[in-house]
Each structure stands twice: as structure tokens, then as C-alpha cells.
Amino acid sequence: MRACVVHPAGGLRVEHRSPAPLGAGQVTVAVAFGGICGSDLHYHRHGRVGDFTVQEPMVLGHEVVGHVTALGPGSEGPAVGTPVAVHPATPCDRCADCAAGHRNICADTRYLGSAARTPHVQGGFSQLVTVPAAQIRPLPAELDLRRAVLAEPLSVAVHAANRAGDVTGQRVLVTGAGPIGCLVTAVLRHRGAAEVVVSDLLDAPLSIATASGATRTLRADDTDADAWAEPFDIAVEASGAPPALRTCVERVRRGGTVVLLGLLPPGEVPLLGNIAVTRELNLRGAFRFDAEFDEAITLLAQGLPVDAIVTHTFPLADAHAAFDIAHDRAVASKVLLDLTDA
């Protein structure tokens, strides 16, 4: 089979690999589409995501959908041929965090296409991927695979919205109009936020945010805009840019909530600690997701307005071109790899 592999010395290669053996309780999926995530882009360009560094060749990708091709002994997964999405996480289910229902922050989680542990967990940008049956989700008949591939990033957005609390009637700021920021916007509007104002430095992503439900968009460098005058109840930082985090802390009301979603650069990042203290702000991290994956699939099947987020599709053989354009936020939002056309 062919796969999209990043190497520790740098460079992305589409190369032949042997399929993983199919063990007891596992399911093999023929991958149809894979979405290129911001973490894939960081691995590609910088060889790392936050504190996770590529130390050995690793298949990228954790946003994948396809069809079941085989079930291992004892597997209770869907029948061969069933269209499915793959939940990318395998928590340990033994630690205190898992027992408390916080499986998304399990320190011993295996996550597709992640260098968080060594050996790295190989990802889903391969023509075949084999995972535990518990990670397989059959898709509703009405949900197209090209739309279903958004299930994983949408799950991140749903979890962030959960961390924000009840948003009904609230005025919310989202910094960053990348795919995650736009998906957060769609979820917040779906849950009844009165206003969702999205900021970014580029116009093209802001137009996608509008299509995803933003009530207003702002250029992040337009500090004179009227919408900045009134404090926000909640802010979701979805860009991973330190200046955007500063904006969130400065622009929420006293007693307001800031959800930190975007992964910041490695090392220390300045934080307006005194403002957080004197205004009694609620600072909440949001990392990955767990059961939100099932809710995301349901939302996609129900027609959540997110189609504008997918801007490009490339065959696996053109992975280099796909990654190059995915890096260009002025042109692209979510870029897909078509692994049926390899």
C-alpha cells in the first residue's frame, strides 16, 4: 500500500509500506479521504507539534474515513463494506483520568499520526489502516464521506464548546478562522450563542467563517472596529498565536471565560496574569475530545453548515502539492487527500 510519511530529517514522501497485521479485536479500513490538520502541517514544516518531535519515520494523518475491508478474530465491528469514520484515539482506560471520564487527556493515549510517544503511532494517510474495533464508527447512510471526514476536527470544536459552558444568548469571540475556528463557530451558533464574532488576519478565512455562521468578522489588525468596544462573555482562542491569546484575555468581560484551544509555540508564552487575576477570568484548556466524536457525526448528518471549510482535494500521489497549498491560509482551509486515487 502507499502512505504519506514524514521523516525526522525533514521531507514528506509518498512511499510503499506493508499493511499492519490484522489482530484479534481489530478492524482494517480502506481509507477514502483524509483531512490535513494543522498538526500535520507542523510535522511537515517544523518536524514537531508543540513539544512532540518527529524522531522516526511516521505516517501522518488522523482525520480519516473509508470502508471496512476486514475484521480480525473476535472483532465486533461493522460488516465489510460499511462506510465508517475512524476515532483516532486509544486511551489506556486504566488511569485515574480515564476512570474520571477525562479520556481525552489520558497520558498513555495512542493517537493516530502522533509523535507524542516513541515508537510513534502511525497515522491514517495510508490506503489501509488497522485499528481496534472500538475506534470504528459506522456512518449514517445520508452522510457523504467527503463531508464525514470533518468528524474529527468537528469533535475538537464540540469539546471546546463544552469547555466554554452554556453559550445560550452569549456574545462569543473566536480568534482564528482556520478550519477549527470555523467549526467552533458553527457549533456555537448551533448551541444558541447570540453573537459569534470571528477575528483573523486574512480575508479569505473570514469569508469561510461567515459561511459557517459567524454573525460578524473582524480583521485582527483592525483595533478600531466597533465590535471590540463591548466586552465578550466568552472567548475561544483557536489560532495558537500568542497575540490572539492576549486579545482573548483583554476582550472578555470580568468573570468571563477564555478557552485555550490552539496549540501555542513551544516554551513559555507571555500571559496577562494580572488581568486574569483582577477580573477573575476562567481560563480553560481544551484538548482533543472523546465521546464528542459521535455527536460530531450526528451534527454532520443533520446538515451543520460546514461545507465551505473544505476547499481542496488532491490525490495521495500529489501529497506535496496538497501540503503546500494547505500551508497557504490565504487560499486554503481544509485540504483533503483522496486515497482512492493514489
Disulfide bonds with the S-S distance in Angstrom:
none
